[in-house]
Amino acid sequence: MAVKCQAIFKLIEEFAPLSLAEKWDNIGLQLGDPLAETNKILLALDVNKTVAEEALDQGAGLIISHHPLFFKPVRRLSFDLPSGELVAFLIRNYITVYTAHTNLDSAAGGVSAVLAGRLGLKNVTVLSPAASRRYVKLVVFVPSGHEDAVRDALTGAGAGWIGNYRDCTFQTGGIGTFRPLTGASPFIGRQGELEQVDEIRLETVIPVEKTGVVVEAMLEAHPYEEVAYDIYSLVNPETAVGLGRLGRLPGPVPFRKLVEHVKTVLGLEGVKAGGLPERVVEKVAVCGGAGAELWVKALQSGADVLVTGDIGYHAGQEMLAGGINFIDAGHHATEQVILPVLGSYLEESCRAGGLEAQVLISQVNTNPFTYF
């Protein structure tokens, strides 16, 4: 059975909330019908004609891209130009395109977090933290035996996310008391009689903007006609999201060895690098994609090296003058590491939600650069 595209959008937005995107970014649905159904999803860094043809050949009605199909406002589309030809092809073949860009960069398990993990960094923190997302805690009291259904409703509506973990709840048992009055239709007990019921205190956290939809799902799943629940404001800072990551290598190494390590891990024959080859380095900042602008934050955080892509001539000079080495491993290589991780997440989430969809990773190399 096929799945609606918007159900996949919801899963992605739980992993990489829209609120994490930079203001200038264009994320979310780019083209197509959110209510269209598909049983195959293609993940790609970019959407070009070859990727679109791959989606058609594979029977994928939905492409999830990292880079937006439309980065700047579109004033006209001419079908005799590559951009217009691509859009026409997608529309004619009913292929929907959805983008997770800087929200996926900043997510707790997003691009830079995965890159840091691939490089083996320890004690990883966020290099440039995003503005703290506000959360509330929901506590609801459920008759024993119904807690699983209510918990599934809560987490299915977007509750229970803490960093790289989902479905996070806590429960403890107790005795609930109540006396149904005239006009009540109690699920348990009789009018006028004091009831003592084995109940479960079930609690979880919710992004504040999802409070309404989560409460609605909880009330729908709860067997009582009058549900006892509390919502508490939280002041816990969320520190696991933002651009870039900062961590330490297992031990200090000469810079040249780190360069070779990056090449090996990312499958590269060569990289651009700046700094003395024999300088001993240990603290490393990373940012998938184009992260050169984070070099000052990296330096101020005590990093010896910044690993990213798209470092320009003058930026490289400034970094060396400031005393931080750099490795430019390329925009493509530092971001493609997210695709298998996102693919695994979607597969697991579809299984958990009873959604039948096959997740494919594009085999098209969209890197425009070849090194000779």
C-alpha positions as CSV (number, residue, x, y, z in Angstrom):
1,M,0.0,0.0,0.0
2,A,1.3,3.4,-0.9
3,V,2.0,6.3,1.5
4,K,0.9,9.9,1.1
5,C,3.9,12.3,0.6
6,Q,2.8,14.5,3.4
7,A,3.2,11.6,5.8
8,I,6.9,11.5,4.8
9,F,7.2,15.3,5.2
10,K,6.0,14.9,8.8
11,L,8.7,12.3,9.5
12,I,11.4,14.5,8.1
13,E,10.2,17.6,10.0
14,E,10.3,15.6,13.2
15,F,13.9,14.8,12.5
16,A,14.8,18.2,11.2
17,P,12.3,20.8,12.5
18,L,11.4,23.6,10.1
19,S,12.2,26.1,12.9
20,L,15.9,25.2,12.5
21,A,16.2,26.6,9.0
22,E,18.0,29.8,8.3
23,K,15.7,32.7,7.4
24,W,17.0,33.0,3.9
25,D,16.5,29.3,3.1
26,N,13.8,27.8,1.0
27,I,12.8,24.5,2.5
28,G,9.8,22.1,2.5
29,L,7.6,21.3,-0.5
30,Q,9.2,22.6,-3.6
31,L,6.9,21.1,-6.3
32,G,4.1,18.6,-6.5
33,D,1.1,17.3,-4.6
34,P,1.5,16.6,-0.8
35,L,-1.5,14.3,-1.0
36,A,0.0,12.2,-3.8
37,E,0.8,8.6,-2.9
38,T,4.0,6.7,-3.6
39,N,5.7,3.5,-2.4
40,K,9.2,4.6,-3.2
41,I,11.2,7.7,-2.0
42,L,14.5,8.8,-3.6
43,L,17.0,10.7,-1.4
44,A,19.5,13.0,-3.2
45,L,21.7,16.0,-2.4
46,D,20.5,17.8,-5.5
47,V,17.7,17.6,-8.1
48,N,18.8,17.7,-11.7
49,K,17.4,16.1,-14.8
50,T,19.4,12.9,-14.3
51,V,18.2,12.6,-10.7
52,A,14.6,13.2,-11.9
53,E,15.0,10.5,-14.6
54,E,16.4,8.1,-12.0
55,A,13.3,8.7,-9.8
56,L,11.1,7.9,-12.8
57,D,13.1,4.8,-13.7
58,Q,12.9,3.6,-10.1
59,G,9.2,4.4,-9.7
60,A,9.8,6.9,-7.0
61,G,7.0,9.5,-6.8
62,L,8.8,11.6,-4.2
63,I,12.3,13.1,-4.2
64,I,13.7,14.3,-0.9
65,S,16.6,16.7,-1.7
66,H,19.1,18.5,0.6
67,H,19.5,21.5,-1.7
68,P,16.4,23.4,-2.8
69,L,15.0,23.0,-6.2
70,F,14.2,26.7,-6.1
71,F,16.8,28.6,-4.2
72,K,15.8,32.1,-5.3
73,P,12.3,33.4,-6.3
74,V,11.4,32.2,-9.8
75,R,10.3,35.0,-12.2
76,R,9.9,32.9,-15.3
77,L,10.3,29.3,-16.4
78,S,11.2,28.6,-20.0
79,F,11.0,25.0,-21.0
80,D,13.9,25.4,-23.5
81,L,16.3,26.1,-20.5
82,P,17.6,23.3,-18.2
83,S,15.7,24.7,-15.1
84,G,12.4,24.9,-17.0
85,E,12.9,21.5,-18.7
86,L,13.5,20.0,-15.3
87,V,10.4,21.4,-13.8
88,A,8.3,20.3,-16.8
89,F,9.7,16.8,-16.5
90,L,8.8,16.6,-12.8
91,I,5.3,17.9,-13.4
92,R,4.6,15.7,-16.4
93,N,5.7,12.6,-14.5
94,Y,3.9,13.5,-11.2
95,I,7.1,13.6,-9.2
96,T,6.9,15.6,-5.9
97,V,10.1,17.3,-4.6
98,Y,10.6,18.2,-0.9
99,T,13.7,19.9,0.5
100,A,15.4,19.7,4.0
101,H,18.3,22.1,3.8
102,T,19.7,24.2,6.7
103,N,17.2,22.6,9.1
104,L,18.9,19.3,8.3
105,D,22.3,20.9,8.7
106,S,21.4,22.1,12.2
107,A,19.4,19.1,13.4
108,A,20.6,17.1,16.3
109,G,21.5,14.1,14.1
110,G,22.0,16.2,11.0
111,V,24.7,16.8,8.4
112,S,27.5,18.2,10.7
113,A,26.7,15.8,13.5
114,V,27.0,12.9,11.1
115,L,30.3,14.3,9.7
116,A,31.7,14.7,13.2
117,G,30.8,11.1,13.9
118,R,32.3,9.8,10.7
119,L,35.6,11.5,11.6
120,G,35.6,9.9,15.0
121,L,35.3,13.1,17.1
122,K,34.7,12.8,20.8
123,N,32.9,15.1,23.3
124,V,31.0,16.7,20.4
125,T,29.2,20.0,20.9
126,V,27.4,22.5,18.6
127,L,29.8,25.1,17.1
128,S,27.1,27.8,16.4
129,P,24.0,26.9,18.5
130,A,20.6,27.8,17.2
131,A,18.1,29.8,19.2
132,S,16.7,27.5,21.9
133,R,13.5,25.8,20.9
134,R,10.7,26.0,23.5
135,Y,9.3,22.9,25.0
136,V,6.5,21.9,27.4
137,K,6.0,18.8,29.4
138,L,2.7,16.9,29.2
139,V,1.6,14.7,32.0
140,V,-1.5,12.6,31.6
141,F,-3.2,10.0,33.8
142,V,-4.3,6.8,32.0
143,P,-6.1,3.7,33.3
144,S,-3.8,0.8,33.5
145,G,-3.9,-1.2,30.3
146,H,-4.5,1.8,28.0
147,E,-1.1,3.4,28.4
148,D,0.4,1.9,25.3
149,A,-2.4,3.3,23.0
150,V,-2.1,6.8,24.6
151,R,1.7,6.7,24.4
152,D,1.6,5.7,20.7
153,A,-0.8,8.6,20.0
154,L,1.5,11.1,21.8
155,T,4.7,10.0,20.0
156,G,2.9,9.6,16.7
157,A,1.8,13.3,16.9
158,G,5.3,14.5,17.5
159,A,5.9,14.2,21.2
160,G,8.9,12.6,22.9
161,W,11.8,13.9,20.9
162,I,15.0,14.5,22.8
163,G,18.1,15.1,20.6
164,N,18.8,11.9,18.6
165,Y,16.2,9.9,20.5
166,R,12.5,9.6,19.8
167,D,9.5,8.1,21.6
168,C,10.9,9.3,25.0
169,T,8.4,9.0,27.8
170,F,8.3,8.1,31.5
171,Q,5.6,6.3,33.3
172,T,4.8,5.3,36.9
173,G,1.9,3.6,38.6
174,G,-0.5,5.0,41.2
175,I,-4.1,5.2,42.3
176,G,-6.5,7.6,40.8
177,T,-9.8,8.6,42.5
178,F,-12.9,10.2,41.2
179,R,-16.7,10.4,41.8
180,P,-18.8,10.6,38.6
181,L,-21.7,13.1,39.0
182,T,-25.1,13.2,37.4
183,G,-24.9,13.5,33.7
184,A,-21.5,11.8,33.5
185,S,-20.9,8.7,31.3
186,P,-17.9,7.2,33.1
187,F,-15.7,4.7,31.3
188,I,-15.1,3.1,34.7
189,G,-17.4,3.3,37.8
190,R,-20.9,4.5,38.5
191,Q,-22.5,7.8,39.2
192,G,-22.3,9.0,42.8
193,E,-19.8,6.3,43.8
194,L,-16.1,7.1,44.7
195,E,-13.9,5.0,42.4
196,Q,-10.2,4.0,43.0
197,V,-8.5,3.0,39.8
198,D,-5.1,1.7,39.0
199,E,-3.7,4.4,36.7
200,I,-0.5,5.3,35.0
201,R,1.1,8.7,35.1
202,L,2.5,9.1,31.6
203,E,4.8,12.1,30.8
204,T,6.7,13.3,27.8
205,V,8.1,16.5,26.2
206,I,6.6,18.4,23.3
207,P,7.9,21.3,21.1
208,V,5.6,24.2,22.1
209,E,4.3,24.7,18.6
210,K,3.0,21.1,18.5
211,T,1.1,21.2,21.8
212,G,-2.3,21.5,20.2
213,V,-2.0,18.6,17.8
214,V,-0.4,16.4,20.4
215,V,-3.1,17.1,23.0
216,E,-5.8,16.4,20.4
217,A,-4.2,13.1,19.5
218,M,-3.9,12.2,23.2
219,L,-7.6,13.0,23.9
220,E,-8.7,11.0,20.9
221,A,-6.8,7.9,22.2
222,H,-7.7,8.3,25.9
223,P,-10.7,6.2,27.1
224,Y,-12.0,8.7,29.6
225,E,-14.6,11.3,28.7
226,E,-12.9,13.8,31.1
227,V,-9.1,13.4,30.9
228,A,-6.8,14.6,33.7
229,Y,-3.7,16.1,32.2
230,D,-1.2,18.9,33.0
231,I,1.1,21.0,30.7
232,Y,4.2,22.6,32.2
233,S,6.4,25.1,30.6
234,L,10.1,24.1,30.5
235,V,13.2,26.3,30.6
236,N,15.7,23.6,29.7
237,P,18.0,25.0,27.0
238,E,18.3,22.9,23.9
239,T,22.0,22.7,23.1
240,A,22.2,19.9,20.6
241,V,21.1,21.9,17.5
242,G,22.8,24.5,15.4
243,L,25.3,24.9,12.6
244,G,28.6,23.0,12.8
245,R,30.1,20.7,15.4
246,L,33.2,20.8,17.6
247,G,35.0,17.8,19.1
248,R,38.3,16.2,19.8
249,L,40.2,13.5,18.0
250,P,41.0,10.4,20.1
251,G,44.5,11.9,20.5
252,P,46.7,14.6,19.1
253,V,48.1,13.9,15.6
254,P,50.1,15.8,13.0
255,F,47.9,17.8,10.7
256,R,49.0,15.8,7.7
257,K,47.6,12.6,9.3
258,L,44.2,14.3,9.9
259,V,44.2,15.3,6.2
260,E,44.7,11.6,5.2
261,H,42.1,10.5,7.7
262,V,39.5,12.9,6.2
263,K,40.4,11.7,2.7
264,T,40.0,8.0,3.7
265,V,36.7,8.5,5.6
266,L,35.1,10.5,2.8
267,G,36.5,8.5,0.0
268,L,38.5,11.3,-1.6
269,E,41.6,11.3,-3.6
270,G,42.5,14.8,-2.7
271,V,41.4,17.8,-0.6
272,K,42.5,21.5,-0.3
273,A,44.2,22.1,3.0
274,G,46.0,25.0,4.7
275,G,48.4,25.0,7.5
276,L,51.7,23.4,8.5
277,P,51.7,19.7,7.8
278,E,53.5,18.8,11.1
279,R,51.4,21.0,13.3
280,V,49.9,18.9,16.1
281,V,46.2,19.1,16.1
282,E,43.4,17.6,18.3
283,K,40.4,19.9,18.6
284,V,38.5,19.9,15.3
285,A,35.5,21.9,14.1
286,V,33.4,20.6,11.2
287,C,30.6,22.0,9.1
288,G,29.0,20.1,6.2
289,G,28.7,22.1,3.0
290,A,29.8,25.7,2.8
291,G,31.0,26.5,6.4
292,A,33.9,28.8,5.9
293,E,32.1,31.7,7.6
294,L,32.2,29.7,10.9
295,W,36.0,29.9,11.1
296,V,36.0,32.7,13.6
297,K,33.7,30.7,15.9
298,A,35.9,27.7,15.5
299,L,39.0,29.7,16.4
300,Q,37.3,31.3,19.4
301,S,36.2,27.8,20.5
302,G,39.8,26.6,20.5
303,A,39.7,24.5,17.4
304,D,43.0,23.7,15.7
305,V,41.3,22.8,12.4
306,L,38.1,23.6,10.5
307,V,36.9,20.8,8.2
308,T,34.3,22.0,5.7
309,G,33.7,22.8,2.0
310,D,33.8,25.8,-0.4
311,I,36.7,27.7,1.3
312,G,37.6,30.6,-0.9
313,Y,41.0,32.1,-1.5
314,H,40.7,35.1,0.8
315,A,38.9,33.1,3.5
316,G,41.8,30.6,3.5
317,Q,44.2,33.5,4.0
318,E,42.3,34.9,6.9
319,M,42.1,31.5,8.6
320,L,45.9,31.0,8.4
321,A,46.5,34.5,9.6
322,G,44.2,33.8,12.5
323,G,46.1,30.6,13.4
324,I,43.6,27.9,12.4
325,N,44.3,25.2,9.9
326,F,41.7,24.1,7.4
327,I,40.6,21.2,5.3
328,D,38.3,21.9,2.3
329,A,36.9,18.4,1.6
330,G,34.3,19.8,-0.8
331,H,30.7,20.8,-0.5
332,H,29.4,17.5,-1.9
333,A,31.6,15.1,0.1
334,T,30.9,16.8,3.5
335,E,27.2,16.6,3.0
336,Q,26.5,13.3,1.2
337,V,27.2,11.5,4.5
338,I,23.7,12.4,5.7
339,L,21.9,10.4,3.0
340,P,22.3,6.9,4.4
341,V,21.5,8.2,7.9
342,L,18.3,9.9,6.7
343,G,17.5,6.9,4.7
344,S,17.8,4.6,7.8
345,Y,15.7,7.0,9.8
346,L,12.9,7.1,7.3
347,E,12.9,3.3,6.9
348,E,12.7,2.8,10.7
349,S,10.0,5.5,11.1
350,C,7.9,4.0,8.3
351,R,8.1,0.6,9.9
352,A,7.2,2.0,13.3
353,G,4.3,3.9,11.8
354,G,3.0,1.1,9.7
355,L,3.8,3.0,6.5
356,E,4.8,1.0,3.5
357,A,7.5,2.8,1.5
358,Q,10.9,1.8,0.1
359,V,13.7,4.4,0.6
360,L,16.3,4.7,-2.1
361,I,19.5,6.7,-2.2
362,S,20.4,8.3,-5.5
363,Q,23.3,6.9,-7.3
364,V,23.8,10.0,-9.4
365,N,26.9,12.0,-8.7
366,T,25.8,15.6,-8.7
367,N,29.2,16.9,-7.7
368,P,30.1,19.4,-10.6
369,F,33.8,19.2,-9.9
370,T,36.4,16.8,-11.3
371,Y,40.0,17.0,-10.2
372,F,42.8,16.0,-12.6
